[in-house]
Amino acid sequence: MRILTPYEQWLLTNGSLLFRSTGPNPILSHFYLCNIKINEFEYSSVEQAYQFFKVKNIFKDDENG
């Protein structure tokens, strides 16, 4: 099993608030498929999805608590 990137680690920690899926483990499934689907939008990489949510301020920044 490969080591998760910081983006993947972040999404695994916070993804339950972001991911909508009927799959048993949608977050890991998307990582292994290299295709991330969040709220009906598809992202080509974990980094792209992470940056989208960071820009949209959908999650709290760590430094802001």
Secondary structure, DSSP 8 states (H G I E B T S, - for coil): -----HHHHHHHHHGGGT---SSSSHHHHHHHHT-EEETTEEESSHHHHHHHHHHHT-S--GGG-
